[in-house]
């Protein structure tokens, strides 16, 4: 079966490089399903899970925004942060979720801290969800 070379890169370095049959990710414009020979595109990503399928199993990566660049035989994800499901520290993610929820209780909706807490909460929930897969 045809595959795509997939690279997931963060400012801290590469997170993953492997060949997959399909990549699914959530762009700001909606869900993308990418197969070999896909048309070229670049799209901004949301805080979400990236699903990578090959040989009957699926790998998951939690990404915190960034961009996906698609070429017919290559997918590159440039993420602000990314973690493979088995590498996520669930206790740390739960603590981050609790901190964000506490900040949301005391911050006003128009404050910058409120918006930061919302993003932190979304990242923590995404990491917790991906860790269970």
QUISULMO-V863312 format. One record per helix or strand of 2 or more residues. SS is the DSSP state (H for helix, E for strand). FROM is the first residue (numbers start at 1). LEN is the number of residues. If there is no record, write none. Layout:
ss from len
SS FROM LEN
SS FROM LEN
This chain:
ss from len
E 4 7
E 13 8
E 22 6
E 30 6
E 41 14
E 57 15
E 74 6
E 82 3
H 85 3
H 90 17
H 112 20
